[in-house]
Amino acid sequence: MQHLLRTCVWILAAASTLAADLPPADLDAKLTEAREMAATGRKPEAFALLEEVIRNSATQPHKFSAREEMMKMGPTPARPQNDGEKAQVASEILEERHRYYGDVIDQLAGNRQLRGVRLFRKRIMADLGGGSDGQKNGLRELEARIIRELLPKEDKEEVEKIKKALPKAKWAEAGKDAEKRGKKHMALELYKDAFFGAGGAGDAKALEELRARMDALEKEVLDLVSPEEQKAFDDAVNHRVFSDLMTRESHHFIFIGDKGYVPRVPEQSMLELDVAYIFITDMIARQPDDDGQRITVFFKELWSFGGATGGGKTIRVGSVNPKQKDITVSNFLYFHELCHCLFDTAMIWTGFVEGVANFGATMAQCSLGQKAAGEGAFKSNLEAFHRDFLGRDEDYFRIQNYGPSCGFWLHFLEKYGKGADGVWDWSLYRKWFRLWRAHPLPPAETVEKARVFGRCLSDVFGKEVWKDLKSFGWPAIEGDEDFTKVEKDELARLWRDAVNQWMRGDVDETLLKCEDLWMKYPEHHLAARARRLALEALDKSGGKGAEQIRRDLGLVMEWKCCGPFYSKVNGLFDIFGPEFEIDFAKEYTNPMAKATWFDPKIRFDGIVKFEFPYMDGIVCYGLVNVKVPADTDAWLFVGSDDAWGAWVNGELIDKFNEWRGVMFDEDRVNIRLRAGWNRVLMKIRNGDGGMGFVGRITDRKGAGAQAREGGAGLEGRLQRAGVGAEVFRPVRRLEGHEQGAVGDGRQAEHGVDEVPGDAGEGKGRAGAVHLDQGHDAEGSKGHRDRAQDRAHGGQPAEIRHHARRRRAERRAERDDAGDSPERRGVRSDSVALRPRALRRAGDRFPGGEGAHDDAGAVQGADHGDVRRGEGV
């Protein structure tokens, strides 16, 4: 259902259109009117009219004219905060207060001053109106820990002596004596031992009084806060920083900070930040403060972070010195963090999160007329794209954050988007974002995302961009451009009709609309989505025909699986038994459990879900065999939770190191099937939470890998792996292979090579079949590869070996297109650099937020090489 929900969101988004741009004459009239307003002292109205000119102009000249008028007019009064904004400011300040409390709590907890921790916990809960259930449970656990752990050692020893020396009936009296001596915690322990030691026997009234005294004494024990703890609490609650906070408004921002800092923020710098907001939001066709609530900029003195973060409607700046002399809010760092508040990054890959922020910041500097800074940022980010992405021949989904992914966007502007005067025309990307948002079909899966991305680029910059994308390793092929041409008219209508019927709950109409779509457009990717929607409809209604739809889709329903395997680091790059041999009777010993071959539970839509007692970090394999009558180019579509790798006939196809949920067709990779049986091995590595995958195999026209009489597809069939070993080519096991190094996930001490026999020799043969997964039989070679793995960021040699072929092809394509390393200004030998280690999902920023240090955020005043700060 996830992809259907995204579909509905896109349909709603496409239904709402932006205001039409105004003709040049109308824009000139508004500029004239704004000048007259400014001359007569009506500056706020003039500012609003000039902002309208920027937002309603399709080209740069009028935007730049409006900008110049804004700068000439200077700062103008902004409206006061409304009630919603006041509440937001109060919430931000309370959040910072609690964050600072957390810092003090960490110090107290480190010194085992748990009663001081309790004071803060209770204060935070009171601030939040009593706290959540989780906070209440946490407080109870803390109090139990205080009672359990903070009894002084000498008192604990005395309690044990008393219990040994006196009968149980005397323990309560001993407790009263301890209480008289001021030993309240010791008394509580004796009362508890007496009460629970009685086991409910004895005088009921006396036990009731004892229980009441225990409850009262427990509160007194918890309140035994030391002077040092009380001082830490009082100092934090009454810290002068919070009493010195004030706010100040501009047209699109509310600034929060020290009363000695905020008034000294230059008005001109605030104006430039407002204008940057206008230009960026106009480009991306998204204005988050149109609900009347402005973005807050919080200058935090107590947050020991040497940079800033942005996200939602807040920019947070750390380690602010109220006495700082040079203050600005209109540089690359602030523009970058602003972009984290503005760009909706659901449409792009992980590596683009920081790249689009760099891109937006570069655009802001150029649009504000910060010529040196803008050109420096443009140049440094574009160079990073050539050097670190193209130069290393990374796969598209491994594009790096910051400079490389920013440079990807800038490449098209540099190559196709310069005017006759040599100035970059940023309004072209304004058109791109509008095309993207207005696209009639929702780009849910990666392949569709890439294709729609390319289609919008093609509409803006010209069809030559398809060649660029292909040379960049983008998942785009010849024919994608043709597919996009039919998406504006009937195809889009048919898909929207099918989704609308499904959302209304009309299963029969949904099925009719879906069938109408795939009959009229059998080779378009939406035919597959329509069939998947039909599968959901049939599953809901209990209707017939699902099996045929699954065959048409090429959904693999015959997986044989093996697992779970456990890894101490990242099991995607560890080598386990199924990568060397297929023996369905074999068991693999693991630290947590025993890995075996089994028949998994497969849903009606082909999704395999794994369930084990311990799921975090585990690895499972899926195996299936495909038979085709002739050598065939095909597609393997994969959706996975989380990371995955794949081999076809023992050759590594790819590895995707991502954390995500299962989504149909999220990845599409090219595979080559040879005549006869083909072995497809999948590897799934879980991060945490749920785990599973779905796969389908089709020909290049989208026809499923199933038997079809007279069909032009693969004309093959899927046979369940596990019937026996006869479906595999026989191999002989090499001498010297240390199987134990494979079974526990360590790197094998010796490689394994496949020694094929006669193609028909193994018919009906049972027992183990050993596979070649790209490892060399020479042990020393294996050691060298592992040394190289460590030297190159932990990326296994098998990926590097496999990638070289594709990288050579891409280099040739770029050379043919005139984009050789020499012409890019990159040394020729730079293309031989090893790829960087895969980005780990733990490095992501939640919710698309970024965090950056001011020292590394702007490398030189005129450059935009933003890097992540320490401690993020």
DAQUIPE-V330115 format. One record per helix or strand. SS is the DSSP state (@ for helix, = for strand). FROM is the first residue (numbers start at 1). LEN is the number of residues. If there is no record, write none. Layout:
<<SS | FROM | LEN> <SS | FROM | LEN>>
This chain:
<<@ | 2 | 14> <@ | 24 | 16> <@ | 43 | 13> <@ | 60 | 14> <@ | 83 | 28> <@ | 114 | 14> <@ | 133 | 17> <@ | 153 | 13> <@ | 168 | 13> <@ | 184 | 15> <@ | 204 | 19> <@ | 227 | 11> <@ | 240 | 4> <= | 245 | 5> <= | 253 | 6> <@ | 262 | 3> <@ | 267 | 18> <@ | 288 | 4> <= | 295 | 5> <= | 307 | 5> <= | 314 | 4> <@ | 332 | 11> <@ | 345 | 3> <@ | 352 | 16> <@ | 371 | 20> <@ | 396 | 3> <@ | 403 | 14> <= | 418 | 1> <= | 424 | 1> <@ | 427 | 12> <@ | 446 | 16> <@ | 465 | 7> <@ | 480 | 6> <@ | 490 | 15> <@ | 507 | 14> <@ | 525 | 17> <@ | 546 | 8> <= | 555 | 1> <= | 560 | 7> <@ | 571 | 3> <@ | 577 | 3> <= | 581 | 2> <= | 588 | 2> <= | 594 | 5> <= | 601 | 2> <= | 608 | 2> <= | 618 | 11> <= | 632 | 10> <= | 643 | 6> <= | 651 | 6> <= | 667 | 7> <= | 676 | 10> <= | 692 | 8> <= | 704 | 1> <= | 717 | 4> <@ | 725 | 3> <@ | 740 | 4> <= | 769 | 2> <@ | 779 | 13> <@ | 797 | 20> <@ | 828 | 5> <@ | 841 | 3> <@ | 846 | 3> <= | 850 | 4> <@ | 854 | 4> <= | 868 | 1>>
